Amino acid sequence: PESKEKLMAIHSRFRLIHVGQRCALFSNRKKLPKWAHEQVEVTCMKSAKFPKTLWRIETNINSQIPADAPLAEYKRPGLVAKVLEATAVMWRVNNGLTKSHPYESRPHTWPWMRRGMSFWGKENRGIYLLGTPILWWLSFVAISAFAGIQVVMFLRDRRGICDRLMGVRERYADTVGFFFIGWVLHWIPFFIMGRQLFIHHYLPALWLAIMGFIGTLDLFTRRISRRVRQVLMIGLLLVTIRMYFQYSHIAYGTAWSREGCQSSKWLKSWDYDCKRYPSMHGTVTTTAVDVPQPTTVMPSIGGSPAVIHAQNPEDPPQAEHFDPLENENKLNEPAPRIDHDKLNSNADKLNKDMKKAATTAR
């Protein structure tokens, strides 16, 4: 209450009004680039929103302040308040990520791993996020099978048919059902998000789906012989390890061959670039039909024309390192000086050539 009558640090909130311009000091949450030390931009606006024109004093240093002066402190939030604040901040930040991205994907494509995401690429190395196909797909099959079995059993129960499901019905509903609910809660909410999404957002749901697959495999293989069960488990483990090493080249950015890369593309939508890797035969492979690459010729004054080769539209986007500060500094570089003498001499030469061509044509 005292902060409303006298100015106090932290507790008192006030507005700064420019009497002549009739505008209020305004700021927002957006930060300036690194060359401005990531500070917020401050302006004076006439029609600014009231909450964004409120200011408060956080630090006050004055040698004339008495030693026994009361100190103002922020109210220490409890656990619930911290969780609510963190959730509100995460929700606000995520809703602000609405720009498009060449490797973004939608939630309905994640369970069957339609495409991955490129992180880095240079020369004959590349890092591309892609899961182990057999685990990814079998986990989705197990989750889908659970949903289908529960629907069928519910309909049969309504007709008076009680299925025991090989004697593991209750265990199946308790264990795999728990992972199924967790998978749904970690996957369905992404459908209502308008922000840019990537396949790595599916990883928490993927772990729950894999646990559901393990529970399904354990319950439905108990009736078979122990030796057959061991052979099945060992075979699945060996296939998983084999696929892990096959796709480890794009997971860790190690050397690979072009033939091995192309043979690993089980789906055409997996758009990691195999042309960056050298061929096993030591020669550059070419296709049977040469597709002409479109070129654009730009005029040049006082020199040869500049030819710009367009990228093949079938090639996947290149993943390159991007430094925002470096690009921001390039925008602040001074423009190159224009040599007017050279421009005038080139213009005179062009006029003479045009007159000469016109005279020859006559």
Summary of the structure (lengths in Angstrom):
residues: 362
radius of gyration: 32.7
end to end distance: 95.4
largest distance: 102.2
contacts: 782
relative contact order: 0.09
helix: 45%
strand: 10%
